Amino acid sequence: MAGVDGSYNCVVKSPLGDQKTVLTVKSDGARFSGTNAGAMGSMDVAGDVAGTTLSWKMHLTLPMTMTLDCEATIDGDTLTGKVGAGAFGSFPMSGTRTA
């Protein structure tokens, strides 16, 4: 679904402070691939597309090893969602599509 394709300047409100990243999405039917790049580096991401909602997992090694469950909904140029960090809870994510 091309409506979700693009790059988004994102912020996750975490206990470690605001985590800023750039999420790049390229959809292909019910799947998407891309990257998520921030201060701690860049990683490839891939997941599911359901309408305008994306869902994916990110496997981190810094600052500790953990898997994050991510979900975001695209509405025009706005991204809103959440990042689940297991026992650490869930944190809000927001973003804006870049030009």
HURAHU-V935020 format. One record per residue. N is the residue number from 1. RES is the residue in three letters. SS is DSSP state (alpha for helix, beta for strand, coil for the rest). OMEGA is omega in whole degrees, -180 to 180 (NA if undefined). NEAR is the number of other ideal C-beta (glycine too) atoms within 12 Angstrom. Layout:
n={N;N}
res={RES;RES}
ss={SS;SS}
omega={OMEGA;OMEGA}
near={NEAR;NEAR}
//
This chain:
n={1;2;3;4;5;6;7;8;9;10;11;12;13;14;15;16;17;18;19;20;21;22;23;24;25;26;27;28;29;30;31;32;33;34;35;36;37;38;39;40;41;42;43;44;45;46;47;48;49;50;51;52;53;54;55;56;57;58;59;60;61;62;63;64;65;66;67;68;69;70;71;72;73;74;75;76;77;78;79;80;81;82;83;84;85;86;87;88;89;90;91;92;93;94;95;96;97;98;99}
res={MET;ALA;GLY;VAL;ASP;GLY;SER;TYR;ASN;CYS;VAL;VAL;LYS;SER;PRO;LEU;GLY;ASP;GLN;LYS;THR;VAL;LEU;THR;VAL;LYS;SER;ASP;GLY;ALA;ARG;PHE;SER;GLY;THR;ASN;ALA;GLY;ALA;MET;GLY;SER;MET;ASP;VAL;ALA;GLY;ASP;VAL;ALA;GLY;THR;THR;LEU;SER;TRP;LYS;MET;HIS;LEU;THR;LEU;PRO;MET;THR;MET;THR;LEU;ASP;CYS;GLU;ALA;THR;ILE;ASP;GLY;ASP;THR;LEU;THR;GLY;LYS;VAL;GLY;ALA;GLY;ALA;PHE;GLY;SER;PHE;PRO;MET;SER;GLY;THR;ARG;THR;ALA}
ss={coil;alpha;alpha;alpha;coil;beta;beta;beta;beta;beta;beta;beta;beta;beta;coil;coil;beta;beta;beta;beta;beta;beta;beta;beta;beta;beta;beta;beta;coil;coil;beta;beta;beta;beta;beta;beta;beta;beta;coil;coil;beta;beta;beta;beta;beta;beta;beta;beta;beta;beta;coil;coil;beta;beta;beta;beta;beta;beta;beta;beta;coil;coil;coil;coil;coil;beta;beta;beta;beta;beta;beta;beta;beta;beta;beta;coil;coil;beta;beta;beta;beta;beta;beta;beta;coil;alpha;alpha;alpha;coil;beta;beta;beta;beta;beta;beta;beta;beta;coil;coil}
omega={-174;-179;179;-177;176;177;-176;170;-173;174;173;179;-176;176;178;-177;180;177;-178;178;170;179;178;-173;172;-176;176;-176;-177;180;172;173;180;180;171;-174;179;-176;-178;178;-177;175;173;176;177;-179;-174;174;175;-175;178;180;177;172;-178;176;174;-180;-177;171;178;-2;174;179;177;176;178;175;-174;175;-180;176;-180;175;-175;180;-176;177;173;-179;-179;176;179;-178;176;-178;-180;178;-178;-174;-179;177;175;-180;178;178;178;-178;NA}
near={21;14;20;40;23;28;24;37;25;40;26;38;21;27;14;19;12;18;31;23;34;27;43;29;39;23;27;17;13;16;20;34;23;32;23;39;22;25;17;19;16;16;25;20;32;25;30;25;29;20;15;25;26;42;28;34;23;35;18;28;13;15;16;15;12;19;18;33;26;39;27;38;24;34;19;15;20;20;36;25;33;25;37;24;27;16;9;19;16;20;26;22;37;28;36;22;24;16;8}
//
